[in-house]
Amino acid sequence: MPWPSRKRDKGAVADKKEPDAKIAKTEEETSDKEEEEKSAKPPAGSSKSGWKNWKKTKESEAGGEESKITYCHWLLKSEPESRLEKGVDVKFSIDDLKAQPNQTTCWDGVRNYQARNFLRAMKLGQQAFFYHSNCKEPGIVAIVKIVKEAYPDHTQFDQKDPHYDSTSRKENPKWSMVDVQFVRMTKRFIPLSEIKAHHLAHKADGGPLKNMMLFTRQRLSIQPLTQEEFDFVLSLEEEKPH
């Protein structure tokens, strides 16, 4: 494997100024405080007009009917800046993914049970946002897709890997990974602060991001998205940054 444990998940390193962390897959050991600080004061009211316009479009497309809540898309956090974990640099940016053969890699190193279960729920062809975490400005940079469903994560058996798990057995592996492939860059960088502004507005007016896991379970490095959440966030790439 070209990049050792790029997606850490053991304890979610909170984004440098926010509590979300993936990075390669980090998860629940760091506080949510840093991630919250990063996006603590989003632009006031920046979400409402965008949400209303988006809602009108979606209602006209769907006849105004509410869709059943299901998770069919994902958000994957990875650290774009160098950081050593047990002597290994766990950095893995979108540029690192694009440099891989066929722009494809395994999403290894997840060591949080809920995040692992999300990995196991992923289906072939589903799309995910590639999210830069634990960096100066966290946010969504690209779209990837699942090209291989969950299978045992080899790093759990590698004693030299920072995510080695001595309690896991090959006959009953604890940890899983999937393979992802680069699809495209988003038309612009969508920062966490902007997404949070919409989340706060939607909590008040019932918009699609009101329960987005990026803010309710900030430290999970693997997060599910509903169709509405995915579509709304994707629509932001067409707007000018606030």
Backbone bond lengths (Angstrom), bond angles and torsions (degrees), N, CA, C in turn:
res aa  C-N    CA-C-N  psi(-1)  N-CA   C-N-CA  omega(-1)  CA-C   N-CA-C  phi
1 M - - - 1.455 - - 1.518 108.84 -
2 P 1.317 116.35 129.92 1.462 120.43 -174.32 1.514 114.44 -69.59
3 W 1.343 117.62 -28.20 1.460 118.82 -176.28 1.515 109.29 -128.96
4 P 1.308 117.86 107.17 1.464 119.91 -178.82 1.512 111.65 -63.14
5 S 1.298 115.12 128.35 1.424 122.64 175.41 1.476 115.27 32.13
6 R 1.293 113.63 72.79 1.431 117.22 -178.61 1.494 112.26 -80.67
7 K 1.292 117.54 -22.47 1.433 118.16 -175.61 1.488 109.24 -117.50
8 R 1.252 117.79 99.19 1.433 120.63 -173.62 1.490 109.76 -91.93
9 D 1.300 115.27 150.73 1.412 118.83 -176.33 1.481 114.50 -143.67
10 K 1.260 116.55 3.02 1.442 118.76 -171.09 1.506 111.96 -61.68
11 G 1.269 119.84 -37.32 1.424 117.87 -176.73 1.483 111.89 -151.88
12 A 1.197 119.70 19.01 1.406 123.57 176.27 1.475 113.98 45.64
13 V 1.263 115.36 94.30 1.437 122.68 174.16 1.496 105.72 -68.94
14 A 1.298 118.81 117.01 1.445 117.58 -176.57 1.505 110.41 -65.63
15 D 1.321 117.66 142.27 1.454 120.95 179.12 1.508 107.08 -54.09
16 K 1.305 115.85 144.54 1.435 118.79 -170.89 1.497 113.10 -46.13
17 K 1.287 117.33 -32.25 1.424 114.79 177.20 1.490 108.92 -133.35
18 E 1.257 118.33 42.48 1.401 123.61 178.08 1.468 112.50 -169.31
19 P 1.348 116.44 156.94 1.423 116.25 179.14 1.445 112.78 -91.75
20 D 1.147 127.47 57.79 1.429 125.44 173.12 1.424 108.20 -127.35
21 A 0.989 147.88 131.36 1.341 129.80 176.23 1.392 121.82 -137.53
22 K 1.019 148.58 94.78 1.392 132.19 175.25 1.420 112.36 -92.89
23 I 0.883 115.69 -94.92 1.348 128.15 -176.41 1.377 107.87 68.75
24 A 0.913 114.04 112.29 1.328 120.78 -174.13 1.389 106.99 37.12
25 K 1.014 137.48 -36.61 1.378 131.28 162.31 1.468 110.83 161.79
26 T 1.196 118.86 81.30 1.411 120.49 -176.51 1.455 105.54 -117.11
27 E 1.251 119.60 156.97 1.410 112.92 -177.84 1.477 118.15 -150.03
28 E 1.256 123.48 -104.35 1.417 119.58 -160.63 1.485 118.70 -90.79
29 E 1.272 122.26 28.23 1.443 118.73 -179.72 1.503 112.08 -103.05
30 T 1.324 119.04 -20.01 1.445 118.27 -178.77 1.515 110.05 -98.73
31 S 1.315 115.96 158.65 1.455 119.85 -176.57 1.508 110.98 -73.33
32 D 1.345 114.07 160.77 1.462 119.06 -179.92 1.516 110.53 -83.40
33 K 1.296 115.43 -4.54 1.451 119.29 -171.58 1.507 113.08 -61.50
34 E 1.301 118.83 -45.05 1.455 121.01 -175.06 1.513 111.57 -62.50
35 E 1.324 117.20 -43.40 1.458 119.34 -178.49 1.513 110.03 -65.63
36 E 1.330 116.64 -37.54 1.453 119.94 179.72 1.531 110.59 -65.10
37 E 1.324 115.91 -39.07 1.454 119.43 -178.87 1.512 110.80 -63.14
38 K 1.326 116.03 -35.61 1.458 119.06 -176.01 1.505 111.46 -62.09
39 S 1.330 115.99 -36.22 1.455 118.81 -175.29 1.520 111.18 -121.67
40 A 1.325 115.56 29.20 1.453 119.20 -173.10 1.520 113.25 -65.07
41 K 1.321 117.74 -32.22 1.450 119.39 -176.17 1.527 110.65 -125.15
42 P 1.320 116.39 76.87 1.461 119.31 179.22 1.521 109.89 -70.43
43 P 1.324 118.32 161.67 1.455 121.18 179.93 1.516 110.28 -57.69
44 A 1.297 116.91 127.49 1.460 120.70 -176.86 1.513 111.05 -61.26
45 G 1.319 115.34 131.84 1.456 120.58 174.61 1.500 115.25 67.21
46 S 1.312 118.77 12.46 1.464 118.91 -173.39 1.506 112.89 -72.26
47 S 1.344 117.03 -12.34 1.450 118.63 -173.99 1.503 114.88 -94.91
48 K 1.329 117.20 -31.78 1.443 118.37 -162.15 1.512 113.96 -61.82
49 S 1.319 118.86 -46.11 1.453 118.18 -177.79 1.513 110.97 -63.55
50 G 1.333 115.69 -39.85 1.455 118.85 179.23 1.510 111.71 -63.21
51 W 1.330 116.60 -41.10 1.466 120.55 179.64 1.514 110.82 -65.51
52 K 1.338 117.61 -42.06 1.458 119.82 -178.37 1.531 111.13 -64.53
53 N 1.333 115.84 -42.97 1.463 118.76 179.25 1.514 110.98 -64.71
54 W 1.329 115.55 -42.23 1.467 120.45 179.37 1.520 110.08 -63.37
55 K 1.347 115.97 -41.01 1.461 120.93 -177.91 1.521 110.80 -63.77
56 K 1.336 116.57 -42.20 1.459 119.71 179.48 1.515 110.90 -60.74
57 T 1.352 115.00 -43.53 1.461 119.27 -179.78 1.514 110.33 -63.02
58 K 1.323 117.70 -45.86 1.449 121.16 -177.55 1.512 112.07 -67.49
59 E 1.346 117.10 -36.75 1.449 119.51 179.77 1.518 111.02 -67.27
60 S 1.332 115.90 -37.57 1.455 118.27 177.96 1.515 111.24 -67.95
61 E 1.346 116.50 -33.90 1.462 120.35 179.00 1.521 111.79 -72.59
62 A 1.331 116.79 -35.76 1.458 120.45 -174.07 1.519 113.59 -106.93
63 G 1.336 115.83 8.99 1.448 118.39 179.56 1.513 113.13 70.52
64 G 1.323 117.25 18.80 1.452 121.25 177.84 1.509 113.79 77.84
65 E 1.312 118.34 3.23 1.453 120.80 -178.14 1.515 110.68 -83.84
66 E 1.325 116.58 140.88 1.453 120.11 177.47 1.522 109.51 -77.69
67 S 1.301 115.80 134.78 1.451 119.47 -179.92 1.526 109.92 -84.40
68 K 1.296 115.47 152.61 1.457 120.52 178.20 1.522 109.02 -66.50
69 I 1.318 117.01 136.96 1.456 120.43 -177.61 1.525 110.48 -76.42
70 T 1.309 115.99 114.96 1.457 121.30 174.66 1.518 107.16 -141.25
71 Y 1.320 115.43 153.97 1.459 120.22 177.99 1.521 108.76 -98.88
72 C 1.312 115.90 118.01 1.462 119.83 -177.35 1.527 111.95 -132.89
73 H 1.317 116.28 0.55 1.459 122.22 176.46 1.527 107.75 -133.95
74 W 1.341 115.80 172.98 1.461 119.43 -171.96 1.514 110.89 -143.90
75 L 1.325 114.86 163.99 1.460 122.52 171.87 1.521 106.67 -128.91
76 L 1.325 116.00 123.98 1.466 122.16 -177.03 1.522 108.82 -115.87
77 K 1.322 115.63 124.15 1.460 120.34 -179.06 1.527 110.86 -95.88
78 S 1.320 115.25 138.87 1.460 119.99 176.17 1.525 109.77 -148.35
79 E 1.319 115.92 145.99 1.468 120.31 -175.88 1.531 111.10 -87.08
80 P 1.318 117.03 122.18 1.462 120.36 179.79 1.527 113.92 -86.79
81 E 1.324 117.03 -7.79 1.459 120.40 -177.34 1.531 110.22 -113.89
82 S 1.304 116.21 147.07 1.464 121.29 -176.17 1.526 111.26 -60.25
83 R 1.330 114.46 136.08 1.453 121.53 174.77 1.520 107.09 -156.26
84 L 1.322 115.00 127.29 1.464 119.90 -177.27 1.522 110.90 -86.80
85 E 1.307 115.67 134.38 1.459 122.00 173.82 1.517 106.85 -129.37
86 K 1.300 115.85 112.83 1.458 121.84 -175.51 1.531 111.00 53.37
87 G 1.321 115.07 40.90 1.451 121.11 177.00 1.518 115.61 82.05
88 V 1.320 117.19 1.20 1.469 120.90 -178.62 1.524 108.99 -113.46
89 D 1.329 116.25 133.66 1.457 120.80 177.96 1.527 108.61 -77.15
90 V 1.320 117.26 117.39 1.462 120.93 -177.32 1.526 112.78 -94.56
91 K 1.313 116.88 9.39 1.462 121.14 176.82 1.529 111.35 -55.19
92 F 1.324 116.22 135.80 1.457 120.26 172.56 1.521 108.14 -158.20
93 S 1.315 115.96 100.46 1.462 121.78 -177.60 1.518 110.34 -95.95
94 I 1.309 116.00 175.01 1.467 119.69 176.65 1.523 110.38 -63.19
95 D 1.321 117.49 -31.68 1.465 119.95 177.08 1.526 110.99 -66.71
96 D 1.323 116.46 -34.30 1.468 119.69 176.28 1.525 110.51 -65.46
97 L 1.318 116.40 -40.31 1.470 118.97 177.25 1.521 110.78 -63.64
98 K 1.306 117.25 -44.57 1.471 120.93 -178.52 1.526 111.63 -63.64
99 A 1.334 116.11 -24.20 1.468 120.30 -179.50 1.524 112.95 -83.32
100 Q 1.327 118.02 -8.85 1.461 121.29 -178.77 1.532 110.52 -74.57
101 P 1.326 117.80 155.02 1.466 120.41 176.09 1.525 110.51 -55.76
102 N 1.311 115.64 128.13 1.467 121.89 -178.24 1.523 111.68 59.96
103 Q 1.334 116.94 18.79 1.460 123.66 179.43 1.535 111.50 51.54
104 T 1.325 114.01 39.99 1.464 121.70 -175.09 1.521 110.13 -130.53
105 T 1.336 117.04 143.60 1.454 120.76 177.64 1.520 110.39 -152.50
106 C 1.329 116.24 163.46 1.463 120.50 172.68 1.522 108.60 -83.17
107 W 1.312 116.08 146.67 1.469 121.43 178.57 1.519 107.79 -101.22
108 D 1.334 115.36 80.90 1.460 121.56 -171.66 1.525 111.99 -98.23
109 G 1.317 115.78 175.91 1.453 121.29 172.45 1.514 116.34 86.40
110 V 1.321 119.04 2.65 1.460 120.64 -179.92 1.525 109.42 -72.69
111 R 1.316 116.79 124.57 1.457 121.05 -177.31 1.528 111.47 -130.72
112 N 1.282 116.15 37.60 1.453 122.76 174.39 1.518 106.31 -125.63
113 Y 1.321 117.56 131.53 1.461 120.24 -172.09 1.524 113.37 -64.34
114 Q 1.329 117.75 -40.42 1.455 118.36 -179.65 1.525 110.63 -67.87
115 A 1.333 116.11 -41.67 1.461 119.62 177.54 1.527 110.30 -63.20
116 R 1.334 116.24 -39.73 1.467 119.73 177.16 1.523 111.05 -60.94
117 N 1.323 116.25 -41.66 1.465 119.51 179.42 1.522 111.41 -64.42
118 F 1.325 116.14 -35.36 1.465 118.75 175.48 1.533 110.10 -64.71
119 L 1.321 116.62 -41.44 1.467 119.68 176.45 1.527 110.60 -57.14
120 R 1.302 115.45 -42.81 1.466 120.08 -177.78 1.521 112.26 -69.71
121 A 1.329 117.05 -18.93 1.463 121.09 179.65 1.527 112.63 -88.35
122 M 1.315 117.29 -10.79 1.463 120.68 -177.39 1.524 111.36 -67.21
123 K 1.343 114.99 142.14 1.450 121.14 -179.51 1.522 110.97 -115.60
124 L 1.314 114.33 150.02 1.460 121.28 -179.80 1.526 110.92 -52.82
125 G 1.324 115.68 130.42 1.454 120.70 176.46 1.511 114.93 90.59
126 Q 1.324 118.35 -13.04 1.466 119.52 178.22 1.525 110.30 -66.20
127 Q 1.321 115.68 147.80 1.458 120.56 -177.82 1.519 111.60 -102.78
128 A 1.327 114.47 155.32 1.467 120.92 -178.93 1.519 109.48 -142.42
129 F 1.321 115.62 151.39 1.457 120.47 171.00 1.519 108.67 -81.86
130 F 1.318 117.03 136.49 1.461 122.97 172.49 1.526 106.05 -92.95
131 Y 1.325 115.30 117.61 1.463 121.97 -170.93 1.527 109.89 -115.30
132 H 1.319 116.19 122.99 1.461 120.76 175.23 1.522 108.69 -81.01
133 S 1.329 115.57 125.21 1.458 121.40 -174.33 1.523 110.92 -125.62
134 N 1.338 114.61 165.73 1.463 120.26 176.58 1.523 111.78 53.19
135 C 1.315 115.19 45.26 1.463 120.49 -177.58 1.530 108.47 -141.46
136 K 1.313 116.23 179.77 1.458 121.11 -174.78 1.520 111.72 -57.59
137 E 1.317 116.99 -44.38 1.463 120.27 177.94 1.522 109.38 -134.98
138 P 1.324 117.61 96.10 1.463 120.71 -179.75 1.521 111.23 -67.91
139 G 1.327 115.50 152.25 1.457 119.12 176.20 1.518 112.19 165.17
140 I 1.322 114.50 -179.60 1.469 122.48 -176.42 1.519 110.25 -88.73
141 V 1.328 115.59 131.38 1.468 119.95 -176.75 1.524 113.16 -119.77
142 A 1.344 117.84 -20.30 1.462 118.38 -172.85 1.525 110.87 -162.22
143 I 1.327 113.80 174.21 1.464 122.26 174.80 1.522 107.75 -119.09
144 V 1.331 115.18 136.03 1.464 121.52 175.65 1.527 107.52 -126.23
145 K 1.325 116.85 170.35 1.454 119.81 176.63 1.524 110.34 -134.22
146 I 1.324 115.75 155.62 1.456 121.88 179.23 1.528 108.16 -81.49
147 V 1.330 115.95 121.47 1.469 119.61 -178.78 1.520 112.15 -113.98
148 K 1.343 117.24 -6.53 1.461 121.18 172.10 1.513 107.86 -150.08
149 E 1.319 117.10 127.70 1.450 121.16 -178.88 1.523 111.25 -73.87
150 A 1.317 115.88 172.52 1.466 122.68 -169.34 1.527 114.06 -54.20
151 Y 1.321 114.63 136.88 1.462 123.37 175.22 1.529 106.79 -149.92
152 P 1.340 118.22 165.61 1.472 119.64 -173.95 1.531 113.05 -57.95
153 D 1.310 115.03 135.66 1.460 122.81 177.15 1.530 108.53 -79.38
154 H 1.319 116.63 114.23 1.467 120.71 -175.80 1.526 112.97 -65.81
155 T 1.354 117.42 -23.24 1.465 119.03 -175.31 1.528 112.59 -68.33
156 Q 1.329 117.71 -19.51 1.467 119.39 179.76 1.525 112.38 -67.85
157 F 1.343 116.63 -18.56 1.466 121.41 -178.36 1.529 113.09 -103.97
158 D 1.330 115.98 -1.78 1.462 121.11 -176.48 1.528 109.80 -96.11
159 Q 1.326 116.92 109.03 1.458 120.33 -175.99 1.525 112.98 -64.79
160 K 1.317 117.64 -18.24 1.460 120.94 179.58 1.530 111.98 -88.79
161 D 1.310 116.12 -9.54 1.461 120.22 -177.84 1.534 109.87 -86.23
162 P 1.331 118.11 140.31 1.466 119.97 -179.15 1.525 113.53 -62.95
163 H 1.324 117.11 -14.01 1.454 119.88 -179.26 1.523 112.50 -109.71
164 Y 1.306 115.14 22.24 1.473 120.98 175.50 1.527 109.71 -59.12
165 D 1.331 116.06 137.51 1.456 121.07 178.99 1.525 108.53 -126.58
166 S 1.303 115.31 106.01 1.467 120.26 -176.16 1.524 112.41 -68.43
167 T 1.329 117.29 -15.19 1.462 120.14 -178.45 1.523 113.01 -90.27
168 S 1.322 116.71 -7.46 1.458 119.72 -178.72 1.520 110.40 -87.90
169 R 1.314 116.40 140.91 1.462 121.93 -177.88 1.525 110.48 -116.09
170 K 1.325 116.55 141.42 1.459 120.32 -177.49 1.525 112.17 -61.75
171 E 1.336 116.45 -30.21 1.456 118.81 179.66 1.536 111.57 -76.04
172 N 1.321 116.81 -15.35 1.467 121.37 178.37 1.525 109.39 -150.96
173 P 1.332 117.88 71.23 1.470 121.48 -174.66 1.533 112.17 -62.32
174 K 1.314 115.05 140.09 1.464 120.01 178.55 1.528 112.02 -79.85
175 W 1.341 115.30 -32.89 1.459 119.00 -166.26 1.522 112.00 -118.01
176 S 1.329 114.13 145.62 1.461 121.17 -177.58 1.520 110.77 -124.47
177 M 1.315 115.03 165.54 1.462 121.25 173.85 1.526 108.21 -145.91
178 V 1.319 115.72 165.96 1.458 122.06 174.23 1.518 107.64 -127.13
179 D 1.318 116.71 169.67 1.459 120.81 172.47 1.521 108.59 -105.55
180 V 1.320 115.66 137.38 1.462 120.96 178.59 1.524 109.76 -124.11
181 Q 1.315 114.25 152.83 1.464 120.46 179.99 1.523 109.57 -130.46
182 F 1.313 115.86 139.41 1.461 121.57 177.48 1.527 110.54 -61.89
183 V 1.325 117.05 134.77 1.461 122.03 175.51 1.521 110.12 -106.29
184 R 1.325 115.78 -59.27 1.469 120.05 177.94 1.511 109.63 -167.75
185 M 1.325 115.83 159.86 1.453 121.20 170.87 1.525 108.11 -74.70
186 T 1.315 117.14 148.99 1.455 118.57 170.49 1.525 107.70 -69.04
187 K 1.314 116.43 155.26 1.460 120.46 -174.76 1.525 112.07 -62.50
188 R 1.310 114.87 -22.71 1.466 120.64 172.62 1.516 107.76 -153.55
189 F 1.311 116.51 162.60 1.457 121.96 174.36 1.528 108.65 -68.49
190 I 1.323 117.29 130.84 1.463 121.47 179.23 1.527 107.92 -110.31
191 P 1.319 117.66 100.69 1.477 120.58 -172.97 1.522 112.96 -73.09
192 L 1.297 114.67 153.49 1.458 120.94 176.97 1.515 111.66 -56.40
193 S 1.325 117.24 -39.70 1.463 120.55 -177.97 1.527 110.96 -59.11
194 E 1.321 117.03 -38.11 1.460 120.63 179.65 1.531 111.20 -70.90
195 I 1.324 115.99 -42.63 1.465 119.65 178.44 1.525 109.88 -62.44
196 K 1.319 116.02 -38.48 1.461 119.82 -179.47 1.518 111.56 -66.54
197 A 1.323 117.20 -36.59 1.464 119.99 177.72 1.524 110.05 -58.74
198 H 1.317 116.17 -42.88 1.465 120.15 177.85 1.528 111.16 -67.32
199 H 1.327 116.02 -41.18 1.463 120.28 178.71 1.528 110.87 -57.18
200 L 1.322 117.46 -46.39 1.455 120.97 -178.96 1.525 111.50 -64.46
201 A 1.337 116.41 -40.87 1.461 119.73 177.73 1.519 110.91 -66.34
202 H 1.328 116.42 -38.89 1.465 120.24 -177.97 1.524 112.08 -70.76
203 K 1.329 116.78 -27.80 1.469 119.50 175.49 1.524 109.87 -62.84
204 A 1.322 115.88 -30.58 1.461 120.39 -178.81 1.523 112.41 -84.85
205 D 1.334 116.94 -36.35 1.466 118.33 -174.26 1.532 114.34 -112.94
206 G 1.333 116.65 8.60 1.460 118.97 175.29 1.510 114.89 79.17
207 G 1.315 117.91 26.08 1.462 121.29 179.85 1.517 112.86 -73.11
208 P 1.323 117.50 173.60 1.465 122.02 -173.22 1.522 115.25 -66.56
209 L 1.329 118.87 -20.66 1.466 120.19 -178.05 1.525 112.98 -95.09
210 K 1.321 117.15 9.65 1.470 119.28 -173.60 1.521 113.22 -60.34
211 N 1.324 117.21 -32.42 1.462 120.79 -179.14 1.522 112.87 -114.24
212 M 1.311 117.41 20.64 1.455 120.86 -175.54 1.526 111.01 -57.78
213 M 1.308 116.44 128.49 1.451 121.52 -173.86 1.529 113.00 -65.05
214 L 1.304 116.99 -19.45 1.459 120.78 176.87 1.524 111.07 -57.68
215 F 1.347 116.52 -23.14 1.461 121.20 -179.35 1.524 113.25 -115.86
216 T 1.320 117.38 -15.67 1.461 119.21 178.19 1.527 112.07 -97.38
217 R 1.325 116.55 -24.48 1.470 121.71 174.83 1.518 107.62 -136.07
218 Q 1.323 115.37 63.57 1.453 121.72 -167.61 1.506 115.25 -54.85
219 R 1.313 117.49 -34.69 1.462 118.76 -170.44 1.523 114.15 -85.44
220 L 1.314 117.57 -8.29 1.468 118.72 178.30 1.519 110.54 -67.90
221 S 1.299 116.77 130.36 1.462 120.00 -178.13 1.524 112.37 -85.09
222 I 1.325 117.17 -18.60 1.463 122.36 175.04 1.514 106.55 -118.09
223 Q 1.325 116.89 120.67 1.457 119.72 -175.23 1.526 110.85 -133.69
224 P 1.340 116.60 137.32 1.461 119.51 177.42 1.521 111.64 -82.75
225 L 1.320 116.35 153.96 1.461 122.57 176.47 1.523 109.00 -130.31
226 T 1.308 116.08 140.48 1.454 119.21 171.42 1.529 108.63 -75.35
227 Q 1.318 116.01 167.25 1.465 119.68 176.71 1.518 110.88 -59.46
228 E 1.341 116.28 -41.06 1.462 119.85 -179.40 1.523 111.50 -65.28
229 E 1.324 116.70 -42.44 1.466 119.73 178.45 1.518 110.49 -61.61
230 F 1.322 116.00 -46.87 1.460 120.27 -179.06 1.530 110.53 -61.55
231 D 1.324 116.81 -47.50 1.470 120.79 -177.55 1.520 111.59 -62.88
232 F 1.340 116.21 -41.14 1.466 117.95 -178.53 1.519 110.86 -67.18
233 V 1.326 116.79 -47.52 1.470 118.89 179.78 1.523 110.12 -60.69
234 L 1.316 117.11 -40.81 1.459 120.10 179.36 1.524 111.34 -63.21
235 S 1.330 116.41 -33.69 1.472 119.09 179.34 1.513 112.63 -65.10
236 L 1.335 116.82 -21.29 1.464 120.46 -178.83 1.520 111.73 -66.90
237 E 1.339 117.51 -24.16 1.454 118.49 -178.09 1.533 111.25 -66.95
238 E 1.329 117.01 -17.77 1.456 121.11 178.68 1.523 112.42 -86.21
239 E 1.337 117.01 -12.64 1.455 120.67 -178.51 1.515 111.22 -93.62
240 K 1.312 115.08 154.53 1.453 119.34 174.28 1.533 107.85 -73.43
241 P 1.337 116.41 141.27 1.479 118.17 179.43 1.514 110.74 -61.36
242 H 1.327 115.40 145.09 1.472 120.50 -178.72 1.523 109.63 -78.22
